[in-house]
Amino acid sequence: MNNFIYDFLNDFDEKSIVTYFDEPMRRHTSFKIGGNADAYCVVQNSAALIKLLKICRKREIPYYIIGKGSNLLVSDNGIRGTVIRLGGEFKSISLVDDCLIRCGAGASLASLCSFALDHSLGGLEFAWGIPGSVGGAAFMNAGAYGGEIKDVAVSAMYIDENGNRKRYEGSGLDFGYRRSAFSGKNQIITDVFFKLEHKAQRSIREEMDELMRRRKSKQPLDYPSAGSTFKRPEGYYAAALIEECGLKGESVGGAQVSEKHAGFIINKGGATCSDVKDLIENVKEQVYNQKGVRLQCEVKFIGT
Ligand SMILES: Cc1cc2nc3c(=O)[nH]c(=O)nc-3n(C[C@H](O)[C@H](O)[C@H](O)COP(=O)(O)OP(=O)(O)OC[C@H]3O[C@@H](n4cnc5c(N)ncnc54)[C@H](O)[C@@H]3O)c2cc1C
């Protein structure tokens, strides 16, 4: 790759943007899969982010925002352009008033849940154990065990394609099943506001512990994955359909339908993106042929 296209990145000091060139994306995805990104930028503050977006736009350099990479399948050929990850000030979490938390999109859901627990605020217990960032969770409307981000997020600030700061409030967030107002757009979420409720710390902790216990007993957490590979089809459970088709343990190269939870494709060792994609296609085809149900991917594919 031609680093000179990205020379401008060297003009940012490390307090603004930390840049890695030709960065293997397998280091930044929970699947541990993915070729190199031309540039991987950890942006530390809003001013730097706005400047970076404006330069990318002017030079027609594609950019892609990622969180903790826990819902991504990155191409073996990597990503042409700049990957943006939010660090620094985007990880801050604070109490705005009694029950309202402002959380930087770069913070992990785990730190947000711990912050809520520390302040005896309930409502986020469901999110304990989802290994994403707050930005990724808001983008995806992540959910588990009967709870979703949409139940607790009341507004979100973002930066649009032109580098303008904007905000969605209430129903403007347009949350749906694993989607939000941000789906299909090039907007970067910077902060999310969560309205929670006072709750006894002990009962929050007990619920978090219980949900984590259920997660560990059901999910193949010993192997790299991106969580549930498929969305829940209306009226069915993807994992049950896959299991009923006899596909548990089915594999292509290093990718395997987990024997512990058929809804997860895992990286048993050395899996490539194309192994996972081929396995996804096999599973889709067999589930359609045997059950007449078309599975759709929840995992997002990125790259060239
Ligand atoms: C073991 C395991 C268990 C999981 N369990 C669950 C579960 O119970 N429930 C569930 O819903 N998911 C689950 N997931 C999937 C994943 O953790 C969630 O989808 C999570 O919300 C993704 O967050 P992320 O920060 O990793 O986002 P990424 O995977 O990095 O990105 C996902 C999408 O969000 C976008 N995005 C990320 N940050 C921003 C931002 N700041 N602004 C705009 N767009 C952004 C990206 O462009 C991408 O389109 C699981 C994954 C694993 C590996």
Ligand as a Chemical Component Dictionary entry (heavy atoms), coordinates in Angstrom:
data_LIG
# 
_chem_comp.id                   LIG 
_chem_comp.type                 NON-POLYMER 
_chem_comp.pdbx_formal_charge   0 
_chem_comp.three_letter_code    LIG 
# 
loop_
_chem_comp_atom.comp_id 
_chem_comp_atom.atom_id 
_chem_comp_atom.alt_atom_id 
_chem_comp_atom.type_symbol 
_chem_comp_atom.charge 
_chem_comp_atom.model_Cartn_x 
_chem_comp_atom.model_Cartn_y 
_chem_comp_atom.model_Cartn_z 
_chem_comp_atom.pdbx_ordinal 
LIG C1  C1  C 0 -19.142 -14.126 22.533 1  
LIG C2  C2  C 0 -20.071 -13.094 21.966 2  
LIG C3  C3  C 0 -21.342 -12.934 22.534 3  
LIG C4  C4  C 0 -22.216 -11.975 22.003 4  
LIG N1  N1  N 0 -23.440 -11.835 22.584 5  
LIG C5  C5  C 0 -24.301 -10.909 22.083 6  
LIG C6  C6  C 0 -25.590 -10.747 22.665 7  
LIG O1  O1  O 0 -25.956 -11.394 23.624 8  
LIG N2  N2  N 0 -26.402 -9.815  22.120 9  
LIG C7  C7  C 0 -26.039 -9.057  21.056 10 
LIG O2  O2  O 0 -26.825 -8.193  20.600 11 
LIG N3  N3  N 0 -24.814 -9.189  20.485 12 
LIG C8  C8  C 0 -23.942 -10.093 20.978 13 
LIG N4  N4  N 0 -22.710 -10.236 20.410 14 
LIG C9  C9  C 0 -22.353 -9.451  19.212 15 
LIG C10 C10 C 0 -21.652 -8.102  19.522 16 
LIG O3  O3  O 0 -20.977 -8.154  20.762 17 
LIG C11 C11 C 0 -22.666 -6.953  19.533 18 
LIG O4  O4  O 0 -23.294 -6.801  18.276 19 
LIG C12 C12 C 0 -21.992 -5.627  19.900 20 
LIG O5  O5  O 0 -22.989 -4.657  20.093 21 
LIG C13 C13 C 0 -21.018 -5.125  18.821 22 
LIG O6  O6  O 0 -20.289 -4.052  19.366 23 
LIG P1  P1  P 0 -18.806 -3.716  18.850 24 
LIG O7  O7  O 0 -18.341 -2.516  19.578 25 
LIG O8  O8  O 0 -17.948 -4.904  18.946 26 
LIG O9  O9  O 0 -19.125 -3.331  17.349 27 
LIG P2  P2  P 0 -18.320 -3.785  16.030 28 
LIG O10 O10 O 0 -18.442 -5.267  15.887 29 
LIG O11 O11 O 0 -16.970 -3.212  16.038 30 
LIG O12 O12 O 0 -19.205 -3.071  14.925 31 
LIG C14 C14 C 0 -20.557 -3.483  14.721 32 
LIG C15 C15 C 0 -21.248 -2.398  13.884 33 
LIG O13 O13 O 0 -21.356 -1.209  14.667 34 
LIG C16 C16 C 0 -20.801 -0.105  13.956 35 
LIG N5  N5  N 0 -20.204 0.800   14.951 36 
LIG C17 C17 C 0 -19.343 0.487   15.948 37 
LIG N6  N6  N 0 -19.027 1.598   16.658 38 
LIG C18 C18 C 0 -19.701 2.627   16.085 39 
LIG C19 C19 C 0 -19.779 4.037   16.340 40 
LIG N7  N7  N 0 -19.111 4.623   17.344 41 
LIG N8  N8  N 0 -20.554 4.799   15.524 42 
LIG C20 C20 C 0 -21.251 4.234   14.494 43 
LIG N9  N9  N 0 -21.212 2.907   14.206 44 
LIG C21 C21 C 0 -20.445 2.116   14.994 45 
LIG C22 C22 C 0 -19.755 -0.723  13.037 46 
LIG O14 O14 O 0 -19.507 0.124   11.924 47 
LIG C23 C23 C 0 -20.443 -2.016  12.635 48 
LIG O15 O15 O 0 -21.357 -1.802  11.581 49 
LIG C24 C24 C 0 -21.815 -11.175 20.913 50 
LIG C25 C25 C 0 -20.529 -11.325 20.369 51 
LIG C26 C26 C 0 -19.673 -12.286 20.898 52 
LIG C27 C27 C 0 -18.292 -12.433 20.316 53 
# 
loop_
_chem_comp_bond.comp_id 
_chem_comp_bond.atom_id_1 
_chem_comp_bond.atom_id_2 
_chem_comp_bond.value_order 
_chem_comp_bond.pdbx_ordinal 
LIG C1  C2  SING 1  
LIG C2  C3  SING 2  
LIG C2  C26 DOUB 3  
LIG C3  C4  DOUB 4  
LIG C4  N1  SING 5  
LIG C4  C24 SING 6  
LIG N1  C5  DOUB 7  
LIG C5  C6  SING 8  
LIG C5  C8  SING 9  
LIG C6  O1  DOUB 10 
LIG C6  N2  SING 11 
LIG N2  C7  SING 12 
LIG C7  O2  DOUB 13 
LIG C7  N3  SING 14 
LIG N3  C8  DOUB 15 
LIG C8  N4  SING 16 
LIG N4  C9  SING 17 
LIG N4  C24 SING 18 
LIG C9  C10 SING 19 
LIG C10 O3  SING 20 
LIG C10 C11 SING 21 
LIG C11 O4  SING 22 
LIG C11 C12 SING 23 
LIG C12 O5  SING 24 
LIG C12 C13 SING 25 
LIG C13 O6  SING 26 
LIG O6  P1  SING 27 
LIG P1  O7  DOUB 28 
LIG P1  O8  SING 29 
LIG P1  O9  SING 30 
LIG O9  P2  SING 31 
LIG P2  O10 DOUB 32 
LIG P2  O11 SING 33 
LIG P2  O12 SING 34 
LIG O12 C14 SING 35 
LIG C14 C15 SING 36 
LIG C15 O13 SING 37 
LIG C15 C23 SING 38 
LIG O13 C16 SING 39 
LIG C16 N5  SING 40 
LIG C16 C22 SING 41 
LIG N5  C17 SING 42 
LIG N5  C21 SING 43 
LIG C17 N6  DOUB 44 
LIG N6  C18 SING 45 
LIG C18 C19 SING 46 
LIG C18 C21 DOUB 47 
LIG C19 N7  SING 48 
LIG C19 N8  DOUB 49 
LIG N8  C20 SING 50 
LIG C20 N9  DOUB 51 
LIG N9  C21 SING 52 
LIG C22 O14 SING 53 
LIG C22 C23 SING 54 
LIG C23 O15 SING 55 
LIG C24 C25 DOUB 56 
LIG C25 C26 SING 57 
LIG C26 C27 SING 58 
# 
